[in-house]
Amino acid sequence: MRYVSTRGGMPPTPFCDILLGGLAPDGGLTIPEAYPRLGREDLARMRPMGYRHLAFDILTRLIDDIPAPDLRRLVDQTYTAAVFRNARPGENPEDITPVLTLEPGLYLAALSNGPTLAFKDIAMQLLGNVFEYVLEHRGERLNIVGATSGDTGSSAEYAMRGKPAIRVFMLSPHGKMSRFQSAQMFSLQDDNIHNIAVRGVFDDCQDIVKALSNDAGFKARLRIGAVNSINWARVAAQIVYYFKAYFAVTRSDDEEVSFAVPSGNFGNICAGHIARMMGLPIRRLILATNENDVLDEFFRTGRYAPRATADTRHTSSPSMDISKASNFERFVFDLVGRDPAKVRELWAEVDRGRAFDLAGTPLLGRLREFGFVSGSSSHADRLATIRRVRSQYGVTIDTHTADGLKVGLEHREAGVALVCLETALPAKFADAIREALGCEPERPAGFEHIEDLPQRFEVMDADVDAVKAYVAARCR
């Protein structure tokens, strides 16, 4: 398996050589030359597999330059009940991503049982172990610079903390995360973890990370890597739970399933798109946004118009307060027939702060062939959904999952199973849960007083040069 850039400026490259770098050298995103295709016989063989076996089977199709015994060890080391230990009563921790039946035909895929109570642990825990493996074999060190709107940061830091060959510099929007999310990151005291709270919004943080990654000299000199969902390994690991959920809610490989996915940076639903391209019988990928509905607008109209920083709204589902979805470029690469010249043309407009519009072009018709539908959710919508799910099913969900379920139900089809991807446990967003239900969300053991722990972070302006200087000073 070799990887190319969505913008065409990188020769086919093995997995381990793209793993540590994040963006491709030409500023594009790495993606397989061609997706592996699975037939009905493959699905039949996979159906009875446990999570670790299934993850190994799928990842070996995407990673062929880590010896199979080593890859299996890394997968087995990652996906254990000791790491993913926050299952609800009645769920089997060994399932890693157990599926909860809300009613016949309606399901919740519990993706938030990891150490930071968010779905991003599923990929990030593996990424930390794979990073450590590759760095050890190459005798190298890595300085990770990332951006987070809430969950990526803590997930990355918990996966990388204490690893001697890795430093983490995580940028987050100052005052824009929940108190729980901030405390998870800022309370870490490990010497290799550095938190930078940026005066601005997530898009400011993401723009700084991209600027650092696009500075070839700085990136090479300081060995800068990425853990955001621009890193292909993150997306690859997330493909697995689409297969796991599909097998959990179907009896036959002829059945189709729809997935409702809360979407901010497009990485989670991009993994579903790739699972579909690989042959998983997905009928619809239902993309749900909050009030920052740039992606919803695109899938309804064909117009992609990222907002100015000042126009990005701060909401009660803050991990989705994103205007420029960094993983979206991977999907558009497939949409335009894998034509890197077309991707360069479209992203030249985006990089100038302008929109592109596929309305009136054949690409808008092609958009419908990929099975996407979309919708948005408001603060009132998510509170109403949280109340409804608690009343009808006795289950408490977080605000982002509520966005996904609200939009998913709007697009639900009779006779087609609908799986909503849970993205975080409600304990991370206690203020909204109190507003919706009038009570405190349950907290897993060990998180009871996390907001009271001492915190360590640096507040900085949204200034690329200042962040560069901060990182360089700590990498000497």
GUROPA-55699 format. One record per residue (C-alpha): x, y, z; residue in one letter. Coordinates in steps of 0.001 Angstrom, whole numbers, padded with zeros to 6 digits, always signed. Layout:
N
XYZA...
END
This chain:
476
+000000+000000+000000M+001342+003400-001022R+000016+006865-000249Y-000267+009967-002419V-001190+013597-001793S-004605+015029-002575T-002719+017829-004379R-000504+015555-006459G+002918+016731-005315G+004139+013623-003498M+005349+010356-005053P+003689+007138-003803P+005036+006695-000268T+004869+003870+002323P+002753+004218+005456F+005596+004675+007957C+007041+007524+005899D+003758+009476+006013I+002914+008546+009602L+004978+011139+011408L+004520+014152+009156G+000846+015117+009046G+000427+017191+005892L+002031+016042+002650A+005009+018145+001464P+002776+020006-001029D+000273+021014+001657G-002254+018331+000734G-003471+015342+002742L-002180+011817+002354T-004556+009160+001082I-004183+005605-000296P-003422+005299-004000E-006489+003060-004111A-008797+001795-001383Y-008687-001943-000675P-011929-003584-001762R-013770-006163+000327L-016177-008672-001140G-019040-010559+000488R-016708-013408+001377E-014472-010975+003278D-017420-009551+005200L-018641-013052+006060A-015210-013941+007412R-014989-010727+009440M-018467-010882+010949R-017652-013063+014010P-014360-011307+014787M-013736-009497+018062G-012534-005908+017973Y-008791-006617+018086R-008965-009271+015379H-011139-007053+013200L-008833-004044+013659A-005801-006111+012684F-007562-007511+009613D-008556-004047+008350I-005313-002282+009226L-003129-004883+007505T-004847-003853+004269R-003678-000279+004843L-000291-000827+006523I+002170-003218+004915D+005517-001831+006084D+005108-002815+009747I+005680-006577+010058P+002398-008356+010748A+003472-009788+014145P+004500-006302+015302D+001286-004707+014054L-000773-007368+015796R+001107-006700+019036R+000456-002953+018734L-003248-003562+018092V-003520-006035+020972D-001666-003628+023278Q-004105-000839+022410T-007557-002393+022395Y-007911-003888+025851T-010544-003583+028563A-007852-002062+030779A-007542+000920+028408V-011196+001161+027320F-012710+000597+030728R-015659+002992+030955N-018392+000779+029524A-021946+001299+030751R-023522-001400+032926P-024388-004339+030711G-021816-003468+028032E-018858-005777+027469N-015599-003770+027762P-013882-006265+025459E-016160-005036+022661D-014275-001683+022826I-017132+000006+020907T-020266-001789+022173P-023579-001038+020454V-026582-000083+022577L-030100-000774+021264T-032385+002204+021874L-035303+000587+020049E-035579-001890+017186P-033688-000407+014254G-032166+002474+016261L-028766+002074+017880Y-026036+004004+019681L-022425+003005+019029A-020605+003659+022316A-017254+005042+021169L-016352+006914+024351S-015059+004281+026748N-011405+005310+026494G-009257+007206+029008P-010544+010689+028024T-014199+009646+027522L-014224+010629+023826A-014301+008678+020560F-010919+010079+019577K-009239+007731+022066D-009972+004831+019720I-007568+006104+017095A-005259+008124+019308M-004327+005292+021659Q-003224+003236+018661L-001437+006223+017138L+000602+006749+020307G+001759+003146+020298N+002556+003158+016573V+004450+006455+016873F+006539+005030+019694E+007243+001859+017699Y+008374+003677+014540V+010470+006248+016421L+012227+003522+018398E+013047+001566+015244H+014393+004686+013529R+016187+006103+016559G+014324+009391+016172E+012395+011905+018265R+009206+013762+017336L+007654+017076+018342N+003901+017000+017816I+002049+020255+017215V-001720+019898+017211G-004947+021891+017459A-008067+020941+019360T-011578+022220+019785S-011963+020029+022842G-011478+016272+022589D-008494+015731+020254T-006141+017523+022612G-006792+015502+025731S-006955+012282+023728S-003561+012999+022134A-001965+014024+025395E-003190+010945+027262Y-001905+008763+024420A+001533+010430+024275M+002176+011387+027905R+005387+009990+029333G+006700+008726+025981K+010378+009790+026048P+010788+010262+022289A+007735+012527+021903I+006840+016074+022942R+003305+017412+022478V+002394+021069+021886F-001396+021376+021840M-003182+024565+020798L-006742+025162+021990S-009088+028175+021831P-008803+030032+025139H-012045+029847+027131G-013969+027987+024402K-013876+024410+025745M-015930+022962+028576S-014364+023149+032043R-013989+019368+032043F-012226+019355+028656Q-009840+022125+029739S-009072+020382+033016A-008313+017082+031282Q-005577+018780+029256M-004259+021502+031527F-003999+019335+034648S-001426+017024+033060L+001983+017655+034624Q+004093+015430+032362D+007281+017141+031167D+006595+016224+027539N+003146+017893+027446I+002784+021607+026612H-000613+023349+026371N-001079+026651+024533I-004412+028444+024972A-004828+030696+021931V-006836+033915+022075R-009266+033062+019268G-011291+030140+017961V-010374+026637+016844F-009838+027722+013233D-007086+030088+014443D-005383+027160+016173C-005738+024953+013119Q-004359+027675+010822D-001268+028009+013022I-000664+024256+012985V-000970+024176+009194K+001388+027147+008874A+004007+025358+010974L+003539+022152+008999S+003868+024032+005705N+007137+025643+006791D+009390+022900+005434A+012560+024197+007082G+011010+024589+010531F+009239+021251+010235K+012414+019364+009256A+014694+021156+011724R+012465+020507+014729L+010998+017177+013585R+007403+018452+013673I+004628+015849+013397G+000843+015915+013662A-001863+014008+015507V-004872+015936+014258N-007177+014115+011905S-005018+015352+009036I-002860+012374+010106N-003972+009430+007966W-003406+006876+010742A-006185+008524+012774R-008684+008030+009957V-007495+004476+009275A-008093+003414+012880A-011589+004920+012867Q-012669+002835+009877I-012732-000220+012144V-015680+000769+014318Y-017945+001248+011292Y-017409-002421+010448F-017849-003437+014093K-021142-001559+014409A-022411-002867+011074Y-021877-006469+012144F-023464-005786+015539A-026795-004568+014097V-027195-006849+011065T-027593-010555+010500R-026798-010633+006800S-024106-008971+004705D-026822-008026+002212D-028375-005549+004664E-027652-001825+004437E-027113+000396+007478V-027112+004192+007833S-024810+006052+010221F-025527+009420+011853A-022257+011200+012603V-021730+014461+014544P-019218+016298+012362S-016779+019130+012920G-013436+018425+011291N-014872+015703+009004F-012443+013005+010199G-015037+010743+011848N-017409+010704+008889I-014487+010544+006437C-013654+007157+007974A-017244+006088+007249G-016908+007269+003654H-013768+005170+003247I-015437+002134+004868A-018211+002530+002283R-015651+002820-000525M-014016-000368+000760M-017303-002244+000362G-019160-001921+003682L-022911-001803+002827P-023597+001718+004105I-026770+003227+002714R-026469+006747+004076R-023841+008757+005910L-025876+011350+007789I-023695+014351+008585L-024813+016455+011560A-023477+019906+012379T-024331+022390+015084N-024934+026100+014410E-021596+026171+012558N-023224+024568+009547D-020676+025030+006739V-020608+021299+005950L-024399+021020+006057D-024615+023860+003540E-022199+022074+001230F-024037+018761+001226F-027365+020516+000665R-026262+022997-001993T-022756+022206-003235G-021374+025483-001859R-018420+025294+000516Y-017970+028630+002271A-015812+028531+005421P-016636+031422+007723R-014368+034136+008972A-012965+033554+012440T-015257+036196+013937A-018308+034422+012532D-017605+030999+014074T-020131+030564+016861R-019349+029260+020344H-021944+026578+021131T-022853+023930+023702S-021319+021280+021410S-017917+023023+021290P-015905+020225+019682S-017875+020962+016494M-017316+024734+016544D-015301+024484+013347I-015654+026383+010087S-012799+024881+008039K-012930+021090+008195A-009380+019876+007595S-010356+016330+006553N-012892+017540+003994F-010166+017701+001352E-009841+013902+001375R-013501+013495+000481F-013357+016174-002213V-010371+014358-003757F-012629+011332-004271D-015542+013524-005353L-013550+015104-008213V-012391+011711-009475G-009027+011889-007675R-007908+014791-009839D-005233+016665-007829P-005294+019620-010226A-008972+020156-009425K-008285+019893-005686V-005510+022492-006000R-007900+024767-007869E-010651+024465-005253L-008350+024866-002252W-006665+027883-003799A-010046+029544-003351E-010393+028275+000219V-006881+029461+001102D-007802+032933-000182R-010771+032972+002160G-013294+032456-000616R-015985+029858-001259A-016249+027327-004049F-019575+026272-005493D-020348+023026-007324L-023955+024000-008075A-024637+023741-011797G-021705+021350-012350T-021728+017565-012864P-019968+017261-009506L-023148+018202-007655L-024911+015199-009165G-021931+013010-008333R-022147+014227-004738L-025436+012351-004334R-023767+009084-005384E-021651+009007-002226F-024645+008512+000075G-024343+011722+002098F-027254+013642+003560V-026988+016331+006214S-028659+018621+008689G-027927+020979+011557S-028913+021277+015195S-029332+024199+017596S-028841+024540+021339H-032592+024111+021877A-032573+021049+019595D-029802+019313+021479R-031346+019964+024883L-034678+018592+023633A-032941+015517+022211T-031079+014875+025476I-034384+015046+027354R-036145+012798+024850R-033451+010116+024922V-033364+010127+028717R-037181+009941+028918S-037707+007292+026225Q-034654+005092+026661Y-033210+005880+030103G-029881+006852+028511V-028008+010126+028962T-026114+011399+025917I-023787+014342+025473D-024488+017425+023368T-022571+016328+020245H-024211+012917+020199T-027546+014715+020570A-026784+016735+017433D-026076+013494+015570G-029188+011735+016806L-031454+014709+016067K-030300+014933+012445V-030138+011153+012074G-033795+010763+013034L-034755+013384+010448E-033244+011168+007745H-034238+007780+009182R-035736+005371+006642E-038143+002550+007395A-036504-000855+007273G-032940+000525+007418V-031019+000259+010698A-029749+003630+011945L-026592+003773+014081V-025739+007051+015780C-022083+007422+016731L-021649+008551+020329E-018724+010959+020418T-018272+011664+024148A-019679+010828+027541L-022026+013445+029033P-019702+014063+032008A-017571+016223+029711K-020407+018719+029205F-022008+018983+032623A-023366+022529+032180D-025546+021510+029230A-026669+018296+030942I-027724+020268+034026R-029654+022662+031790E-031359+019815+029946A-032069+017410+032818L-031648+019380+036024G-029083+016930+037402C-025384+016161+037274E-024175+013613+034705P-022552+010517+036136E-018765+010611+036197R-016592+007522+035766P-014235+006739+038630A-011157+008934+038710G-012800+012028+037204F-014796+013203+040231E-012801+016397+040957H-010720+016894+037846I-011549+020625+037588E-009941+021198+041014D-006517+019872+040004L-003613+022318+039448P-003424+023425+035815Q-000440+024292+033624R-000854+026153+030309F+000340+029200+028379E-002040+031846+026996V-000867+033308+023655M-002169+035430+020810D-003041+033782+017491A+000440+034546+016163D+002341+031980+014087V+005771+033436+014859D+005108+033547+018606A+004023+029907+018617V+007072+028950+016525K+009351+030660+019041A+007608+028930+021963Y+007956+025506+020367V+011568+026071+019279A+012623+027241+022747A+011326+024011+024314R+012788+021731+021675C+016396+022794+022125R
END
